């Protein structure tokens, strides 16, 4: 799906969107990252509603990227390196269906790439347990409230940011330093 001429959109769920936003926003070729919700039934849900686990939505990042600089496959490589795709409805201390691992594909090509990447990871036995990442069609994205935007960069000393996001971001930056903005 093209959101601007020459760009594509990816929508990914892999735990808390604050962490995903901080990581993907630092990659070359990523034009913008928006935190929000997808995959559920409640129209225009609030963060508080999603946290109850009753909306069906996952916390997601909606990424606009330049495929001439970074491909969807490259985004998925990062995605599978920054979260645990083998835990059902959980990422570290965050538990609930809103923290599930999911790829909301925008095109048939994205679906095929996602399924291929998962098959390659499974065949290579990259993870000790089976991958539980959902590969489902994208339907609608609901942006999170304004206070979630750039949350990590605006709140680096918040306890969750210091203990969960900062170490994950440091590990990511070391591994992908050649791909950083």
C-alpha positions in Angstrom: 0.0 0.0 0.0 1.4 3.3 -1.0 0.9 6.2 1.4 3.0 8.8 -0.5 4.4 8.5 -3.9 7.4 6.1 -3.8 6.6 5.0 -0.3 5.0 1.9 1.2 3.4 1.2 4.6 4.0 -1.6 7.0 2.0 -2.3 10.2 3.6 -4.4 12.8 2.8 -5.5 16.4 5.5 -6.8 18.7 4.7 -5.7 22.2 4.7 -2.2 23.5 4.5 0.3 20.7 6.8 2.8 22.5 9.7 0.5 22.0 8.9 -0.4 18.4 8.5 3.3 17.5 11.9 4.2 18.9 13.6 1.5 17.0 12.0 1.8 13.6 12.1 5.6 13.7 15.9 5.4 13.9 16.3 3.3 10.6 17.4 4.8 7.3 14.6 4.7 4.8 11.9 5.0 7.4 10.0 8.2 6.8 7.6 8.1 9.7 6.4 5.8 12.5 3.0 6.2 14.2 2.0 4.3 17.3 -1.6 3.0 17.4 -3.9 0.1 17.3 -5.0 -2.5 14.7 -6.6 -5.9 14.4 -9.6 -5.5 16.7 -13.3 -4.7 16.5 -13.7 -1.5 18.6 -13.9 1.6 16.4 -11.4 4.3 17.4 -10.3 2.7 20.7 -8.5 4.5 23.5 -5.3 3.2 25.0 -7.2 2.4 28.2 -9.8 0.4 26.3 -7.0 -1.6 24.4 -5.3 -2.3 27.7 -8.3 -4.1 29.0 -7.8 -6.8 26.3 -11.4 -6.6 25.2 -11.1 -4.6 22.0 -9.2 -7.2 20.0 -6.6 -4.6 19.0 -2.9 -5.0 19.2 -0.5 -2.1 19.9 1.1 -1.5 16.5 3.5 0.8 14.7 2.4 2.1 11.3 5.5 2.6 9.3 5.9 4.7 6.2 9.1 3.7 4.4 11.0 4.2 1.2 11.5 0.7 -0.4 14.4 2.1 -2.4 16.3 2.5 0.8 14.9 -0.2 3.1 12.7 -3.1 2.0 9.8 -4.7 3.7 11.9 -7.8 4.2 14.6 -5.7 5.9 11.9 -4.3 8.2 10.9 -7.8 9.1 14.5 -8.8 9.8 14.6 -6.0 12.3 11.2 -6.9 13.6 12.1 -10.5 14.3 15.4 -9.4 16.0 13.8 -6.9 18.4 10.9 -9.0 19.9 10.2 -12.5 20.9 7.9 -14.0 18.2 7.5 -17.2 20.1 5.5 -15.9 23.1 1.7 -15.8 22.7 0.2 -12.5 23.8 3.3 -11.5 25.7 6.5 -9.5 25.3 8.6 -9.5 28.5 6.7 -7.9 31.3 3.8 -6.9 29.0 1.0 -9.5 29.0 -2.3 -9.5 27.0 -3.6 -9.9 23.5 -2.7 -6.3 22.8 1.0 -7.3 23.0 0.8 -10.1 20.5 3.2 -10.5 17.6 1.5 -9.8 14.3 2.2 -8.6 10.8 -0.7 -6.8 9.2 0.0 -7.0 5.5 -1.1 -4.3 3.1 -0.5 -6.2 -0.1 -0.3 -9.8 -1.3 3.4 -9.3 -1.8 3.8 -8.3 1.9 1.9 -11.4 2.9 4.2 -13.6 0.8 7.3 -12.0 2.1 6.1 -12.3 5.7 5.3 -16.0 5.3 8.6 -16.6 3.6 10.6 -14.9 6.3 8.8 -16.9 9.0 9.4 -20.2 7.1 13.1 -19.3 6.7 13.4 -18.6 10.5 11.6 -21.8 11.4 13.7 -23.9 8.9 16.9 -22.3 10.3 15.7 -23.0 13.9 16.5 -19.4 14.8 14.2 -19.7 17.8 13.9 -22.5 20.3 10.1 -22.4 20.2 7.7 -22.1 17.2 6.9 -18.7 15.9 3.4 -17.6 16.8 3.4 -14.3 14.9 0.1 -13.8 13.1 0.1 -12.8 9.5 -3.2 -11.1 8.9 -4.7 -8.6 6.4 -4.5 -5.0 7.4 -7.9 -3.4 7.8 -7.7 -0.1 9.7 -5.2 1.8 11.8 -6.3 3.9 14.8 -3.6 6.3 16.0 -2.9 6.3 19.7 -3.4 9.4 21.7 -0.9 12.3 21.3 0.9 11.5 24.5 2.1 8.2 23.0 3.9 10.0 20.1 7.7 9.9 20.4 7.1 8.6 23.9 10.6 7.2 24.5 12.4 10.3 23.1 10.2 12.6 25.2 10.3 10.4 28.4 13.7 8.6 28.5 13.8 8.7 32.3 10.4 7.2 32.8 11.0 3.8 34.6 9.6 1.6 31.8 11.7 3.5 29.3 14.9 3.1 31.4 14.5 -0.5 32.2 12.8 -2.0 29.1 13.3 0.3 26.1 16.7 1.7 26.7 18.5 -1.7 26.9 16.6 -3.0 23.9 17.4 0.2 21.9 21.1 0.0 22.8 21.3 -3.6 21.6 19.5 -2.7 18.4 21.7 0.3 17.7 24.9 -1.8 18.1 23.7 -4.5 15.8 22.3 -2.2 13.1 24.6 0.8 13.4 25.2 0.8 9.7 21.5 1.2 9.0 20.8 4.1 11.4 19.8 7.6 10.4 
